[in-house]
Amino acid sequence: MMDFAAIDFETATGKRDSACSVAVVEIRGGKLVDHYYTLIQPPGNEYFWFNTKIHGLTERDTANAPDFAAIWPELEAHLVGRIVVAHNAPFDMGVLRACLRHHGLSEPSFTYCDTVTIAKHAWPELANYKLGTVGDFLHLRFRHHDALEDAKACAAIPVYAGRAFGTEDLYQLTNNLGVRIKPF
């Protein structure tokens, strides 16, 4: 079955531990069945203008938001024991690791793979594999750099690739495409 979770972080600065929002969507049988989204107060509630320009979030948005340690129990429940996909997974997994380290939290047990790599192997004809480009190719309408919207768009990539390659199983799809699933 096409069962997995998709995650997306937005960051407030160039530092990986500066998560300011996160979203996870859960896919079962190829359909979205649950989602989680929250704002996060980054360390010092500090923002760089460049990051704000990308996602639109500011200090005002997260002034009363919980920090990462406070949201971690609920976020962790959406990840543990699952396969998690992310678009440019090294970035999102790096943010997760940095936030966990910053707050002295233990790493969870799950596996993950990169939807950029899935898209590259499934549709090699695309000009690039940015989420917006892949989303346009798949005719997805979403608000880019909104964590929940990006997580939904990311989740669509393996579902569409599975349909294109005649499989409803993420493990079989990644195996057929030569995409690695890694432990976190």
Accessible surface in RSA format (square Angstrom, percent):
REM  Atomic radii and reference values for relative SASA: ProtOr
REM  Chains: A
REM  Algorithm: Lee & Richards
REM  Probe-radius: 1.40
REM  Slices: 20
REM RES _ NUM      All-atoms   Total-Side   Main-Chain    Non-polar    All polar
REM                ABS   REL    ABS   REL    ABS   REL    ABS   REL    ABS   REL
RES MET A   1   133.05  68.9 101.59  67.2  31.47  74.9  91.63  77.9  41.42  54.9
RES MET A   2     7.66   4.0   7.34   4.9   0.32   0.8   7.34   6.2   0.32   0.4
RES ASP A   3    63.48  44.5  54.70  54.4   8.77  20.7  23.83  56.1  39.65  39.5
RES PHE A   4     4.64   2.3   0.00   0.0   4.64  12.1   2.84   1.7   1.81   5.2
RES ALA A   5     0.12   0.1   0.12   0.2   0.00   0.0   0.12   0.2   0.00   0.0
RES ALA A   6     0.00   0.0   0.00   0.0   0.00   0.0   0.00   0.0   0.00   0.0
RES ILE A   7     0.90   0.5   0.27   0.2   0.62   1.5   0.27   0.2   0.62   1.7
RES ASP A   8    17.74  12.4  17.74  17.7   0.00   0.0   0.86   2.0  16.88  16.8
RES PHE A   9     3.98   2.0   0.00   0.0   3.98  10.4   0.00   0.0   3.98  11.4
RES GLU A  10    13.60   7.8  12.71   9.6   0.88   2.1   1.63   3.1  11.97   9.8
RES THR A  11    12.88   9.2   9.88  10.0   3.00   7.1   0.85   1.1  12.02  18.2
RES ALA A  12     0.00   0.0   0.00   0.0   0.00   0.0   0.00   0.0   0.00   0.0
RES THR A  13     4.98   3.5   3.72   3.8   1.26   3.0   3.72   5.0   1.26   1.9
RES GLY A  14    64.75  79.9   0.00   N/A  64.75  79.9  37.90 104.0  26.86  60.1
RES LYS A  15   129.03  62.9 122.83  75.4   6.20  14.8  81.41  73.3  47.62  50.7
RES ARG A  16   110.49  46.4 104.56  53.3   5.93  14.1  34.08  46.6  76.41  46.3
RES ASP A  17    32.62  22.9  28.22  28.1   4.41  10.4   5.73  13.5  26.89  26.8
RES SER A  18     3.41   2.9   3.41   4.5   0.00   0.0   3.41   7.3   0.00   0.0
RES ALA A  19     2.02   1.9   0.55   0.9   1.46   3.3   0.55   0.8   1.46   3.9
RES CYS A  20     0.00   0.0   0.00   0.0   0.00   0.0   0.00   0.0   0.00   0.0
RES SER A  21     0.96   0.8   0.96   1.3   0.00   0.0   0.00   0.0   0.96   1.3
RES VAL A  22     0.00   0.0   0.00   0.0   0.00   0.0   0.00   0.0   0.00   0.0
RES ALA A  23     0.00   0.0   0.00   0.0   0.00   0.0   0.00   0.0   0.00   0.0
RES VAL A  24     1.11   0.7   0.77   0.7   0.35   0.8   0.77   0.7   0.35   0.9
RES VAL A  25     0.00   0.0   0.00   0.0   0.00   0.0   0.00   0.0   0.00   0.0
RES GLU A  26    13.25   7.6  11.90   9.0   1.36   3.2   3.57   6.9   9.68   7.9
RES ILE A  27     7.86   4.5   7.35   5.5   0.51   1.2   7.35   5.3   0.51   1.4
RES ARG A  28   129.59  54.4 123.57  63.0   6.02  14.3  45.84  62.6  83.75  50.8
RES GLY A  29    38.53  47.5   0.00   N/A  38.53  47.5  15.23  41.8  23.29  52.2
RES GLY A  30    17.85  22.0   0.00   N/A  17.85  22.0   8.67  23.8   9.18  20.6
RES LYS A  31   141.82  69.2 137.62  84.4   4.20  10.0  96.40  86.8  45.42  48.4
RES LEU A  32    78.61  43.8  51.56  36.9  27.05  68.0  51.56  36.2  27.05  72.8
RES VAL A  33    70.40  46.3  34.41  31.2  35.98  86.7  41.33  35.9  29.07  78.8
RES ASP A  34    60.32  42.3  55.81  55.6   4.51  10.7  13.32  31.3  47.01  46.9
RES HIS A  35    90.78  49.6  76.09  52.9  14.69  37.6  44.37  45.7  46.41  54.0
RES TYR A  36    20.53   9.6  17.60  10.0   2.93   7.6  17.12  12.9   3.42   4.2
RES TYR A  37    84.24  39.3  60.71  34.5  23.53  61.2  47.86  36.0  36.38  44.9
RES THR A  38    23.95  17.0  19.69  20.0   4.26  10.1   9.12  12.2  14.83  22.4
RES LEU A  39    49.37  27.5  45.94  32.9   3.43   8.6  45.94  32.3   3.43   9.2
RES ILE A  40     1.43   0.8   1.43   1.1   0.00   0.0   1.43   1.0   0.00   0.0
RES GLN A  41    53.76  30.1  49.89  36.5   3.87   9.2   1.96   4.2  51.80  39.3
RES PRO A  42     2.61   1.9   0.48   0.4   2.12   7.7   1.20   1.0   1.40   8.7
RES PRO A  43    48.81  35.6  30.33  27.6  18.48  67.2  42.65  35.2   6.16  38.3
RES GLY A  44    81.08 100.0   0.00   N/A  81.08 100.0  44.01 120.8  37.07  83.0
RES ASN A  45    27.03  18.6  23.61  22.8   3.42   8.2  13.90  33.5  13.13  12.7
RES GLU A  46    82.71  47.5  77.26  58.5   5.45  13.0  30.21  58.4  52.50  42.9
RES TYR A  47    22.31  10.4   3.45   2.0  18.86  49.1   3.45   2.6  18.86  23.3
RES PHE A  48    83.58  41.8  80.30  49.7   3.28   8.5  83.58  50.7   0.00   0.0
RES TRP A  49   187.74  75.3 174.08  84.3  13.66  32.1 152.17  81.1  35.57  57.7
RES PHE A  50   111.29  55.7 111.29  68.9   0.00   0.0 111.29  67.5   0.00   0.0
RES ASN A  51    18.00  12.4  17.72  17.1   0.28   0.7   0.34   0.8  17.66  17.1
RES THR A  52    33.68  24.0  32.09  32.5   1.60   3.8  29.24  39.3   4.45   6.7
RES LYS A  53   156.17  76.2 123.48  75.8  32.69  77.8  83.53  75.2  72.64  77.4
RES ILE A  54    70.99  40.4  49.90  37.2  21.09  50.8  55.42  39.9  15.57  42.2
RES HIS A  55    27.45  15.0   3.16   2.2  24.29  62.1   6.09   6.3  21.36  24.9
RES GLY A  56    49.44  61.0   0.00   N/A  49.44  61.0  29.74  81.6  19.70  44.1
RES LEU A  57    28.65  16.0  28.65  20.5   0.00   0.0  28.65  20.1   0.00   0.0
RES THR A  58    26.82  19.1  26.79  27.2   0.03   0.1  25.16  33.8   1.66   2.5
RES GLU A  59    81.47  46.8  81.15  61.4   0.32   0.8  33.88  65.5  47.59  38.9
RES ARG A  60   200.71  84.3 178.22  90.8  22.49  53.6  80.19 109.6 120.52  73.0
RES ASP A  61    63.79  44.7  45.30  45.1  18.49  43.7   8.00  18.8  55.79  55.6
RES THR A  62     0.00   0.0   0.00   0.0   0.00   0.0   0.00   0.0   0.00   0.0
RES ALA A  63    51.99  47.8  35.69  55.1  16.30  37.1  36.77  51.8  15.22  40.3
RES ASN A  64   153.23 105.7 117.82 113.9  35.41  85.3  40.61  97.7 112.62 108.9
RES ALA A  65    19.28  17.7   3.38   5.2  15.90  36.2   9.15  12.9  10.13  26.8
RES PRO A  66    57.34  41.8  45.56  41.5  11.78  42.8  57.07  47.1   0.27   1.7
RES ASP A  67    61.24  42.9  56.33  56.1   4.90  11.6  19.25  45.3  41.98  41.9
RES PHE A  68     3.70   1.9   3.39   2.1   0.31   0.8   3.39   2.1   0.31   0.9
RES ALA A  69    36.64  33.7  28.20  43.5   8.44  19.2  28.20  39.7   8.44  22.4
RES ALA A  70    65.99  60.7  32.95  50.8  33.04  75.2  44.03  62.0  21.96  58.2
RES ILE A  71    10.18   5.8   6.61   4.9   3.57   8.6  10.18   7.3   0.00   0.0
RES TRP A  72    13.11   5.3  13.11   6.3   0.00   0.0   8.23   4.4   4.88   7.9
RES PRO A  73    88.44  64.5  77.98  71.1  10.45  38.0  80.79  66.7   7.64  47.5
RES GLU A  74    96.89  55.6  90.55  68.5   6.34  15.1  31.36  60.7  65.54  53.5
RES LEU A  75     0.00   0.0   0.00   0.0   0.00   0.0   0.00   0.0   0.00   0.0
RES GLU A  76    53.27  30.6  53.27  40.3   0.00   0.0   5.99  11.6  47.28  38.6
RES ALA A  77    70.31  64.6  45.51  70.2  24.80  56.4  54.50  76.7  15.81  41.9
RES HIS A  78    25.81  14.1  25.14  17.5   0.67   1.7  13.91  14.3  11.90  13.8
RES LEU A  79     0.13   0.1   0.13   0.1   0.00   0.0   0.13   0.1   0.00   0.0
RES VAL A  80    71.68  47.2  58.51  53.0  13.17  31.7  58.51  50.8  13.17  35.7
RES GLY A  81    70.52  87.0   0.00   N/A  70.52  87.0  35.52  97.5  35.00  78.4
RES ARG A  82    68.72  28.9  61.18  31.2   7.55  18.0  22.53  30.8  46.20  28.0
RES ILE A  83     8.91   5.1   4.73   3.5   4.18  10.1   4.73   3.4   4.18  11.4
RES VAL A  84     0.15   0.1   0.15   0.1   0.00   0.0   0.15   0.1   0.00   0.0
RES VAL A  85     0.00   0.0   0.00   0.0   0.00   0.0   0.00   0.0   0.00   0.0
RES ALA A  86     0.00   0.0   0.00   0.0   0.00   0.0   0.00   0.0   0.00   0.0
RES HIS A  87    23.46  12.8  12.64   8.8  10.82  27.7  12.64  13.0  10.82  12.6
RES ASN A  88    76.33  52.6  75.81  73.3   0.52   1.3  17.71  42.6  58.62  56.7
RES ALA A  89     0.53   0.5   0.53   0.8   0.00   0.0   0.53   0.7   0.00   0.0
RES PRO A  90    85.97  62.7  74.18  67.6  11.79  42.8  80.25  66.3   5.71  35.5
RES PHE A  91    58.93  29.5  57.49  35.6   1.45   3.8  58.05  35.2   0.89   2.5
RES ASP A  92     1.69   1.2   1.69   1.7   0.00   0.0   0.00   0.0   1.69   1.7
RES MET A  93     1.77   0.9   1.77   1.2   0.00   0.0   1.77   1.5   0.00   0.0
RES GLY A  94    18.01  22.2   0.00   N/A  18.01  22.2  16.22  44.5   1.79   4.0
RES VAL A  95     0.00   0.0   0.00   0.0   0.00   0.0   0.00   0.0   0.00   0.0
RES LEU A  96     0.06   0.0   0.06   0.0   0.00   0.0   0.06   0.0   0.00   0.0
RES ARG A  97    65.23  27.4  64.83  33.0   0.40   0.9  21.07  28.8  44.16  26.8
RES ALA A  98    13.10  12.0  10.36  16.0   2.74   6.2  11.40  16.1   1.70   4.5
RES CYS A  99     1.57   1.2   1.34   1.5   0.23   0.5   0.23   0.6   1.34   1.4
RES LEU A 100     1.33   0.7   1.33   1.0   0.00   0.0   1.33   0.9   0.00   0.0
RES ARG A 101   163.94  68.8 141.56  72.2  22.38  53.3  76.61 104.7  87.34  52.9
RES HIS A 102    93.52  51.1  59.24  41.2  34.29  87.7  42.30  43.6  51.23  59.6
RES HIS A 103    53.95  29.5  27.32  19.0  26.63  68.1  19.81  20.4  34.14  39.7
RES GLY A 104    70.14  86.5   0.00   N/A  70.14  86.5  36.86 101.2  33.28  74.5
RES LEU A 105    53.21  29.6  39.36  28.2  13.85  34.8  41.75  29.3  11.45  30.8
RES SER A 106    93.97  79.4  78.72 105.1  15.25  35.1  46.68  99.4  47.29  66.2
RES GLU A 107    90.12  51.7  62.57  47.3  27.55  65.6  28.77  55.6  61.35  50.1
RES PRO A 108     9.27   6.8   0.00   0.0   9.27  33.7   4.86   4.0   4.41  27.4
RES SER A 109    87.65  74.1  78.02 104.1   9.63  22.2  45.17  96.2  42.48  59.5
RES PHE A 110    10.18   5.1   0.27   0.2   9.91  25.8   6.25   3.8   3.93  11.2
RES THR A 111    44.84  31.9  44.45  45.1   0.39   0.9  42.09  56.5   2.75   4.2
RES TYR A 112    24.13  11.3  24.13  13.7   0.00   0.0   4.39   3.3  19.73  24.3
RES CYS A 113     1.81   1.4   0.00   0.0   1.81   4.3   1.81   4.6   0.00   0.0
RES ASP A 114    25.69  18.0  24.27  24.2   1.42   3.4  12.32  29.0  13.37  13.3
RES THR A 115     0.00   0.0   0.00   0.0   0.00   0.0   0.00   0.0   0.00   0.0
RES VAL A 116    25.11  16.5  25.11  22.7   0.00   0.0  25.11  21.8   0.00   0.0
RES THR A 117    41.76  29.7  41.76  42.3   0.00   0.0  23.79  32.0  17.97  27.2
RES ILE A 118     0.00   0.0   0.00   0.0   0.00   0.0   0.00   0.0   0.00   0.0
RES ALA A 119     0.00   0.0   0.00   0.0   0.00   0.0   0.00   0.0   0.00   0.0
RES LYS A 120   100.86  49.2  95.05  58.3   5.81  13.8  41.96  37.8  58.90  62.7
RES HIS A 121    83.35  45.6  62.34  43.3  21.01  53.8  42.34  43.6  41.01  47.7
RES ALA A 122     9.33   8.6   0.00   0.0   9.33  21.2   0.00   0.0   9.33  24.7
RES TRP A 123    20.85   8.4  20.85  10.1   0.00   0.0  10.82   5.8  10.02  16.3
RES PRO A 124    97.93  71.4  75.99  69.3  21.94  79.8  77.51  64.0  20.43 127.0
RES GLU A 125   120.52  69.2  83.99  63.5  36.53  87.0  69.74 134.9  50.78  41.5
RES LEU A 126    25.65  14.3  13.62   9.7  12.03  30.2  16.17  11.4   9.48  25.5
RES ALA A 127   103.03  94.7  56.82  87.7  46.22 105.1  68.81  96.9  34.22  90.7
RES ASN A 128    55.30  38.1  51.71  50.0   3.60   8.7  26.10  62.8  29.21  28.2
RES TYR A 129    33.16  15.5  25.95  14.8   7.21  18.8  24.89  18.7   8.27  10.2
RES LYS A 130   144.71  70.6 136.22  83.6   8.50  20.2  88.84  80.0  55.88  59.5
RES LEU A 131    11.71   6.5   8.76   6.3   2.95   7.4   8.76   6.1   2.95   7.9
RES GLY A 132    22.66  27.9   0.00   N/A  22.66  27.9  22.37  61.4   0.29   0.7
RES THR A 133    38.59  27.4  32.20  32.6   6.39  15.2  21.58  29.0  17.01  25.7
RES VAL A 134     0.03   0.0   0.03   0.0   0.00   0.0   0.03   0.0   0.00   0.0
RES GLY A 135     0.25   0.3   0.00   N/A   0.25   0.3   0.21   0.6   0.04   0.1
RES ASP A 136   105.73  74.1  93.97  93.5  11.77  27.8  29.97  70.5  75.77  75.6
RES PHE A 137    76.29  38.2  58.15  36.0  18.14  47.2  68.13  41.3   8.15  23.3
RES LEU A 138    13.14   7.3   7.66   5.5   5.48  13.8   9.89   6.9   3.25   8.7
RES HIS A 139   163.23  89.2 135.26  94.0  27.97  71.6  98.24 101.3  64.99  75.6
RES LEU A 140    35.95  20.0  23.71  17.0  12.23  30.7  25.84  18.1  10.11  27.2
RES ARG A 141   234.51  98.5 199.97 101.9  34.54  82.2  77.28 105.6 157.23  95.3
RES PHE A 142    47.10  23.6  14.20   8.8  32.90  85.6  20.38  12.4  26.72  76.5
RES ARG A 143   154.07  64.7 146.82  74.8   7.26  17.3  74.59 101.9  79.48  48.2
RES HIS A 144    75.50  41.3  55.92  38.9  19.58  50.1  45.74  47.1  29.76  34.6
RES HIS A 145    65.53  35.8  61.99  43.1   3.54   9.1  40.94  42.2  24.60  28.6
RES ASP A 146    37.48  26.3  30.62  30.5   6.85  16.2  11.89  28.0  25.59  25.5
RES ALA A 147     1.67   1.5   0.00   0.0   1.67   3.8   0.00   0.0   1.67   4.4
RES LEU A 148    32.54  18.1  32.54  23.3   0.00   0.0  32.54  22.9   0.00   0.0
RES GLU A 149    38.55  22.1  38.44  29.1   0.11   0.3   1.13   2.2  37.42  30.6
RES ASP A 150     4.25   3.0   4.02   4.0   0.23   0.5   0.45   1.1   3.80   3.8
RES ALA A 151     0.00   0.0   0.00   0.0   0.00   0.0   0.00   0.0   0.00   0.0
RES LYS A 152    81.86  39.9  74.87  45.9   6.99  16.7  35.26  31.7  46.60  49.6
RES ALA A 153     4.41   4.1   0.14   0.2   4.28   9.7   3.92   5.5   0.49   1.3
RES CYS A 154     1.74   1.3   1.74   1.9   0.00   0.0   1.74   4.4   0.00   0.0
RES ALA A 155     2.36   2.2   2.18   3.4   0.18   0.4   2.35   3.3   0.01   0.0
RES ALA A 156    16.10  14.8  10.87  16.8   5.23  11.9  15.95  22.5   0.15   0.4
RES ILE A 157     0.33   0.2   0.33   0.2   0.00   0.0   0.33   0.2   0.00   0.0
RES PRO A 158     0.00   0.0   0.00   0.0   0.00   0.0   0.00   0.0   0.00   0.0
RES VAL A 159    14.37   9.5  12.79  11.6   1.58   3.8  13.01  11.3   1.36   3.7
RES TYR A 160    74.63  34.8  71.17  40.5   3.47   9.0  39.69  29.8  34.94  43.1
RES ALA A 161     0.00   0.0   0.00   0.0   0.00   0.0   0.00   0.0   0.00   0.0
RES GLY A 162     0.30   0.4   0.00   N/A   0.30   0.4   0.20   0.5   0.10   0.2
RES ARG A 163   158.28  66.5 130.28  66.4  28.00  66.7  68.52  93.6  89.76  54.4
RES ALA A 164    67.07  61.7  24.16  37.3  42.91  97.6  36.88  51.9  30.18  80.0
RES PHE A 165    94.02  47.0  66.60  41.2  27.43  71.4  74.14  44.9  19.89  56.9
RES GLY A 166    70.55  87.0   0.00   N/A  70.55  87.0  37.21 102.1  33.33  74.7
RES THR A 167     8.74   6.2   1.03   1.0   7.71  18.4   5.53   7.4   3.20   4.8
RES GLU A 168   124.33  71.4 117.50  88.9   6.83  16.3  48.84  94.5  75.50  61.6
RES ASP A 169    42.36  29.7  42.35  42.2   0.01   0.0  15.93  37.5  26.44  26.4
RES LEU A 170     1.70   0.9   1.37   1.0   0.34   0.8   1.37   1.0   0.34   0.9
RES TYR A 171   123.93  57.9 120.24  68.4   3.69   9.6  95.57  71.8  28.37  35.0
RES GLN A 172    93.25  52.1  87.13  63.7   6.12  14.6  25.74  54.8  67.51  51.2
RES LEU A 173     0.00   0.0   0.00   0.0   0.00   0.0   0.00   0.0   0.00   0.0
RES THR A 174     3.01   2.1   3.01   3.1   0.00   0.0   0.00   0.0   3.01   4.6
RES ASN A 175   118.70  81.9  98.76  95.4  19.93  48.0  21.29  51.2  97.41  94.2
RES ASN A 176    88.09  60.7  51.04  49.3  37.05  89.2  20.83  50.1  67.26  65.0
RES LEU A 177    19.18  10.7   8.82   6.3  10.36  26.0  13.22   9.3   5.96  16.0
RES GLY A 178    55.74  68.7   0.00   N/A  55.74  68.7  35.72  98.0  20.02  44.8
RES VAL A 179    11.00   7.2   1.96   1.8   9.04  21.8   3.01   2.6   7.99  21.7
RES ARG A 180   167.28  70.2 154.93  79.0  12.34  29.4  70.60  96.5  96.67  58.6
RES ILE A 181    44.75  25.5  17.78  13.2  26.97  65.0  17.78  12.8  26.97  73.2
RES LYS A 182    72.71  35.5  72.58  44.5   0.13   0.3  24.59  22.1  48.12  51.3
RES PRO A 183   101.52  74.0  91.83  83.7   9.69  35.2  91.83  75.8   9.69  60.2
RES PHE A 184    27.86  13.9   0.00   0.0  27.86  72.5   3.64   2.2  24.23  69.3
END  Absolute sums over single chains surface
CHAIN  1 A     8802.5       6791.4       2011.1       4737.3       4065.2
END  Absolute sums over all chains
TOTAL          8802.5       6791.4       2011.1       4737.3       4065.2
